Amino acid sequence: METDLGEEVTYDVAQYIKFEMPVLTSFVEKLREEEEREVSKLTIKYSALKSMISQQLEHVSESAEGV
């Protein structure tokens, strides 16, 4: 498929051309919600990892001071 500008459109994009704007808007909203959930999960995961690393560094630092 080609757009009015003569640029080639990939199949991934072309499959959405047939939908009306309200449906496309709904798709975008669902993708945003999914993205927010994924960002939230990653933020929680990496906060927990950061906390574990900080605790380990404190433990190593305390052990080094005692030597």
N, C-alpha and C positions, 0 to 999 in steps of 0.2 A: 504494500500500500504506500501511497505517497500523499503528503500533505499539499496544501495550496502552494507552498514555497518550493515544491519539488524535492524536498528532503525525504529520504527513505525513513519509514516508521517501522520499528521492530515489531515482531509478533506480540511481544509482551505488552506493548503500548496499543497496538491495533485491536486487541481483544476487548479493550475498554471503550473504544470509539462508539460502539453501538448503544451504550448506556446513556440515559438522560442525566442531566446535571444533579438532580436531587439524589440519585442513586450513587453517582460518583462522589458526591459530598459525603454521603453515608460511608462509603468505602474509606475515604480519607480519614473520617472521624474514628472509625474502627481501628485503622492502622495507627493513628495517634494514641488511642487508648492502649493498644498493645505495646507500643513503644514505651509509653509511660510505665506500664507494668514491668517491662524488661529492665528499664533504667532503675526502677525502684528495687527490683531483685538484685541487680548488680551492685547498687549502692550499699545495700544491706550486707551482701556477701563480702565486698571489699572493706567495709567498715569493720566487720568481724575479723577479717584477716589482718587488717592494720592493728587492731587491738591485740591480737595474738602475737604479732611480731614485736609490738611495743613491750609486751609483757616479757617476751623472751629476751629482748635487748636489756631490759631492766635486770632480769635474772643474771644474764651474762656480766653485766656491769657490776652488780653486787658481788658476784663470784670473783671477779678480777680485783675488786677493791680489797677483798678479804685475803688475797694471796700476798 
